Amino acid sequence: MDEISYDIPHHNWGYKEWEKDFQAMKSIGIDTVVMIRCGLRRFMTYDSEVLRNGVKAFTPPVDLVAMYLELAEKYGMSFYFGTYDHGLQWNASTWEDFTELNCQMIKEAWQRYGSSKAFKGWYLSVEIGREHPYVVKGFNRMGKLCKDLSGGLPVLISPYIEGSLASSGGLSFDTHTKEWDSLLSRLQGAVDILAFQDGLCSYDELTQFLVINNELAAQYNMQSWTNCESFDRDMPIRFLPIKWEKMYHKLRAAEAAGMQKAITFEFSHFMSPNSMYASAHGLFDRYKEYMQL
């Protein structure tokens, strides 16, 4: 769920509209919702004193976290709380201050919302595709704090596969394997679930990358999910709902690789019958047919 967005429009939904969307999710078997971030730069999903003081964040008119938790509980879904994103690069001079701000916010969020029956995990919102020492240091500190506070609730990350469609030109299978083997060896104990984004590699590459990810996750006792992107990266307009055939091929690749679960970025805009995009309504219907619902 992306209500504080980098690059997609806001629906400006209230409780009634969000409940309708939770009902749509439930109807196709979605059992997990992930709030992609609790704040971005100076905007936030709830009135966080930590973020107001730390980054002079704007006080929101509605507590979206409380709303999402209430709806997740009502419809029997697991809610994962996404951490804060300052929208800046992680480097030697910034990572410690940013990590400390997030740690204070994590403590605040758990104190405020941890009693909810729907609060089932955490999402570390920064995305990487390859070796990044400062993100690994931050993930370790934040992930271990999340688990310590919440009695071991799982911590999710959603990195991207840096395949041939990445601006860098992509990593080979061997380089991807070596770098993520090194990364996961240092994240063990702080991260429980890997949900790699699938949009930056070709369909020909995807199954092999997912097999590698699955094997690495098992090696480090982590769950292996796929983040099946439901927006189309191939169109000149960014971003529109993906063509069903493309999503179909990605889902089949995930099945072939033996992934344990699929999530998507992002249901409400790109796959929902309630989306502002009419083509998302068609994607919803085609997925229902695929799942024989």
C-alpha positions as CSV (number, residue, x, y, z in Angstrom):
1,M,0.0,0.0,0.0
2,D,1.6,3.2,-1.2
3,E,-0.3,6.2,0.2
4,I,2.9,8.4,0.6
5,S,4.3,8.0,-2.8
6,Y,7.4,8.8,-4.7
7,D,6.0,8.6,-8.2
8,I,2.4,7.5,-8.5
9,P,-0.8,9.6,-8.0
10,H,-2.7,9.6,-4.7
11,H,-6.3,8.3,-4.7
12,N,-7.2,10.6,-1.8
13,W,-9.4,7.8,-0.3
14,G,-11.1,7.9,3.0
15,Y,-12.2,5.0,5.2
16,K,-15.1,4.0,3.0
17,E,-12.9,3.8,-0.1
18,W,-10.2,1.9,1.7
19,E,-12.6,-0.6,3.2
20,K,-13.9,-1.3,-0.3
21,D,-10.4,-2.0,-1.4
22,F,-9.7,-4.3,1.5
23,Q,-12.9,-6.2,0.5
24,A,-11.5,-6.5,-3.1
25,M,-8.2,-7.8,-1.8
26,K,-9.9,-10.3,0.4
27,S,-12.0,-11.5,-2.5
28,I,-9.0,-12.7,-4.4
29,G,-7.2,-14.3,-1.5
30,I,-4.8,-11.5,-0.4
31,D,-4.0,-12.2,3.3
32,T,-1.1,-9.7,3.8
33,V,-0.9,-6.0,3.4
34,V,2.4,-4.0,3.6
35,M,2.5,-0.3,4.2
36,I,5.4,0.7,2.1
37,R,6.5,3.5,4.3
38,C,5.3,5.3,7.4
39,G,6.7,8.6,6.1
40,L,8.5,10.1,3.1
41,R,10.6,13.2,3.6
42,R,8.2,15.5,5.6
43,F,4.9,13.6,5.0
44,M,3.8,10.8,7.2
45,T,1.0,8.3,7.7
46,Y,0.4,9.0,11.4
47,D,1.2,11.9,13.8
48,S,4.7,10.8,14.7
49,E,6.3,13.0,17.4
50,V,9.7,11.5,16.4
51,L,9.3,12.6,12.8
52,R,7.8,16.0,13.7
53,N,10.8,16.8,15.9
54,G,13.4,15.0,13.7
55,V,12.5,16.3,10.2
56,K,9.8,18.9,10.9
57,A,7.2,16.5,9.3
58,F,3.7,17.8,8.6
59,T,0.9,16.6,10.8
60,P,-1.4,14.4,8.8
61,P,-5.2,14.9,8.9
62,V,-5.9,11.2,9.3
63,D,-4.1,8.3,11.1
64,L,-3.7,5.9,8.2
65,V,-1.9,3.3,10.3
66,A,-4.8,3.0,12.7
67,M,-7.2,2.8,9.7
68,Y,-5.1,0.1,8.0
69,L,-4.8,-1.9,11.2
70,E,-8.5,-1.7,11.9
71,L,-9.4,-2.8,8.4
72,A,-6.7,-5.6,8.4
73,E,-8.1,-6.9,11.6
74,K,-11.7,-6.7,10.3
75,Y,-10.8,-8.7,7.2
76,G,-8.4,-11.1,8.8
77,M,-5.2,-9.8,7.2
78,S,-1.6,-9.5,8.4
79,F,-0.3,-6.0,8.5
80,Y,3.4,-5.1,8.0
81,F,4.6,-1.7,9.2
82,G,6.9,0.1,6.8
83,T,9.7,2.3,8.1
84,Y,10.5,5.9,7.3
85,D,12.3,7.0,4.1
86,H,14.1,10.3,4.0
87,G,14.4,10.1,0.2
88,L,18.2,10.6,0.3
89,Q,21.2,8.4,-0.5
90,W,22.7,6.3,2.3
91,N,26.4,7.0,2.7
92,A,29.1,7.2,5.3
93,S,28.0,10.6,6.6
94,T,24.2,10.0,6.7
95,W,23.5,6.4,7.5
96,E,23.9,6.6,11.3
97,D,21.6,9.6,11.8
98,F,19.0,8.1,9.5
99,T,19.1,4.8,11.2
100,E,18.9,6.3,14.7
101,L,15.8,8.4,13.6
102,N,14.2,5.2,12.3
103,C,15.0,3.3,15.5
104,Q,13.3,6.0,17.6
105,M,10.3,5.9,15.2
106,I,10.1,2.1,15.4
107,K,9.9,2.3,19.2
108,E,7.2,4.9,19.0
109,A,5.2,2.9,16.4
110,W,5.4,-0.3,18.4
111,Q,4.3,1.5,21.6
112,R,1.3,3.0,19.8
113,Y,0.2,0.2,17.5
114,G,1.8,-3.0,18.8
115,S,-1.3,-4.2,20.6
116,S,-3.2,-4.6,17.4
117,K,-4.0,-8.2,16.5
118,A,-3.3,-7.4,12.9
119,F,0.3,-6.1,13.5
120,K,2.2,-9.1,12.2
121,G,5.5,-7.8,11.0
122,W,7.8,-5.0,9.8
123,Y,9.0,-3.8,6.4
124,L,12.4,-2.0,6.0
125,S,11.5,0.3,3.2
126,V,14.9,1.1,1.7
127,E,15.4,-0.8,-1.6
128,I,18.8,-2.0,-2.9
129,G,19.8,-4.3,-5.8
130,R,23.4,-5.1,-4.9
131,E,26.2,-4.7,-2.3
132,H,25.6,-1.6,-0.1
133,P,27.5,-1.6,3.2
134,Y,25.7,1.3,4.8
135,V,22.2,-0.1,4.1
136,V,23.3,-3.4,5.5
137,K,24.5,-1.7,8.7
138,G,21.2,0.2,8.9
139,F,19.1,-2.9,8.2
140,N,20.9,-4.8,10.9
141,R,20.3,-2.3,13.6
142,M,16.7,-1.6,12.6
143,G,15.7,-5.2,11.9
144,K,17.1,-6.5,15.2
145,L,15.4,-3.7,17.1
146,C,12.1,-4.5,15.4
147,K,12.4,-8.1,16.4
148,D,13.5,-7.4,20.0
149,L,10.6,-5.0,20.6
150,S,7.9,-7.2,19.1
151,G,8.9,-10.6,20.4
152,G,10.4,-11.8,17.1
153,L,7.8,-10.6,14.6
154,P,9.2,-11.1,11.1
155,V,11.1,-8.4,9.2
156,L,10.6,-8.1,5.5
157,I,12.8,-6.5,2.8
158,S,12.0,-6.0,-0.9
159,P,15.2,-5.5,-2.9
160,Y,15.2,-5.5,-6.6
161,I,16.8,-7.9,-9.0
162,E,19.4,-5.9,-10.9
163,G,18.9,-7.7,-14.2
164,S,19.4,-6.6,-17.8
165,L,16.7,-3.9,-17.7
166,A,18.4,-2.0,-14.9
167,S,20.0,1.3,-15.8
168,S,23.4,-0.1,-14.8
169,G,23.2,-2.8,-17.4
170,G,22.5,-5.5,-14.8
171,L,24.4,-8.1,-12.9
172,S,25.3,-11.6,-14.1
173,F,23.8,-14.5,-12.3
174,D,27.2,-15.2,-10.7
175,T,27.7,-11.7,-9.5
176,H,24.1,-11.5,-8.2
177,T,24.7,-14.8,-6.3
178,K,28.0,-13.7,-4.8
179,E,26.9,-10.2,-3.7
180,W,23.6,-11.5,-2.2
181,D,25.3,-14.4,-0.5
182,S,27.6,-11.8,1.2
183,L,24.7,-9.5,2.0
184,L,22.5,-12.2,3.5
185,S,25.3,-13.6,5.6
186,R,25.4,-10.2,7.3
187,L,21.6,-9.8,7.6
188,Q,20.9,-13.1,9.2
189,G,19.1,-12.5,12.5
190,A,17.9,-9.1,11.4
191,V,15.8,-10.1,8.3
192,D,13.4,-13.0,7.9
193,I,11.7,-12.5,4.5
194,L,13.1,-11.6,1.1
195,A,10.6,-10.4,-1.5
196,F,12.7,-9.5,-4.5
197,Q,11.0,-7.1,-7.0
198,D,10.8,-8.7,-10.4
199,G,10.6,-5.8,-12.8
200,L,14.2,-5.1,-13.8
201,C,15.1,-8.3,-15.5
202,S,13.8,-9.9,-18.7
203,Y,11.3,-12.7,-18.6
204,D,14.1,-15.0,-19.9
205,E,16.2,-14.2,-16.9
206,L,13.5,-14.2,-14.2
207,T,13.2,-17.8,-13.4
208,Q,16.9,-18.3,-12.9
209,F,17.2,-15.2,-10.7
210,L,14.3,-16.4,-8.6
211,V,15.8,-19.9,-8.2
212,I,19.0,-18.3,-7.0
213,N,17.1,-16.1,-4.5
214,N,15.2,-19.1,-3.3
215,E,18.3,-21.1,-2.7
216,L,20.1,-18.2,-0.9
217,A,17.1,-17.5,1.3
218,A,17.0,-21.2,2.4
219,Q,20.7,-21.2,3.1
220,Y,20.2,-18.3,5.6
221,N,16.9,-19.6,7.0
222,M,14.8,-16.9,5.4
223,Q,11.5,-17.1,3.6
224,S,11.5,-16.4,-0.1
225,W,8.6,-14.4,-1.6
226,T,8.3,-12.6,-5.0
227,N,7.2,-9.0,-5.4
228,C,5.3,-9.3,-8.7
229,E,5.2,-5.7,-9.9
230,S,1.7,-4.9,-11.3
231,F,2.8,-1.7,-13.0
232,D,4.3,-1.6,-16.6
233,R,7.9,-0.5,-16.9
234,D,7.8,-0.8,-20.7
235,M,5.4,2.1,-21.4
236,P,6.5,5.7,-22.1
237,I,4.1,6.9,-19.4
238,R,5.2,6.1,-15.8
239,F,3.4,4.3,-14.4
240,L,0.3,2.4,-15.8
241,P,-1.1,-1.0,-14.9
242,I,0.8,-3.9,-16.4
243,K,-0.4,-5.9,-19.4
244,W,-1.9,-9.2,-18.0
245,E,0.2,-11.4,-20.2
246,K,3.4,-9.9,-18.7
247,M,2.1,-10.5,-15.2
248,Y,1.1,-14.0,-16.1
249,H,4.6,-14.8,-17.3
250,K,6.1,-13.4,-14.1
251,L,3.7,-15.4,-11.9
252,R,4.5,-18.6,-13.8
253,A,8.2,-18.0,-13.3
254,A,7.6,-17.6,-9.6
255,E,5.7,-20.9,-9.5
256,A,8.4,-22.6,-11.4
257,A,11.1,-21.3,-9.0
258,G,9.1,-22.5,-6.0
259,M,8.5,-19.1,-4.3
260,Q,6.7,-19.4,-1.0
261,K,4.4,-16.4,-1.4
262,A,3.6,-13.5,-3.8
263,I,3.0,-9.9,-3.0
264,T,2.6,-7.1,-5.5
265,F,3.5,-3.5,-5.9
266,E,0.9,-2.1,-5.9
267,F,-2.6,-3.5,-5.7
268,S,-4.7,-0.3,-5.1
269,H,-3.4,1.6,-8.1
270,F,-2.5,-1.0,-10.6
271,M,-4.7,-4.1,-9.9
272,S,-7.8,-3.0,-8.0
273,P,-11.3,-2.8,-9.4
274,N,-11.5,0.5,-7.5
275,S,-8.4,2.1,-9.1
276,M,-8.5,5.4,-11.0
277,Y,-7.1,3.4,-13.9
278,A,-9.7,1.5,-15.9
279,S,-7.1,-1.1,-17.1
280,A,-6.5,-2.1,-13.5
281,H,-10.1,-3.3,-13.3
282,G,-9.3,-5.6,-16.3
283,L,-6.1,-6.9,-14.6
284,F,-8.2,-7.7,-11.5
285,D,-10.6,-9.7,-13.6
286,R,-7.9,-11.6,-15.5
287,Y,-6.2,-12.5,-12.3
288,K,-9.5,-13.8,-10.9
289,E,-9.8,-16.0,-14.0
290,Y,-6.2,-17.2,-13.6
291,M,-6.9,-18.2,-10.0
292,Q,-10.3,-19.7,-11.0
293,L,-12.0,-17.5,-8.4
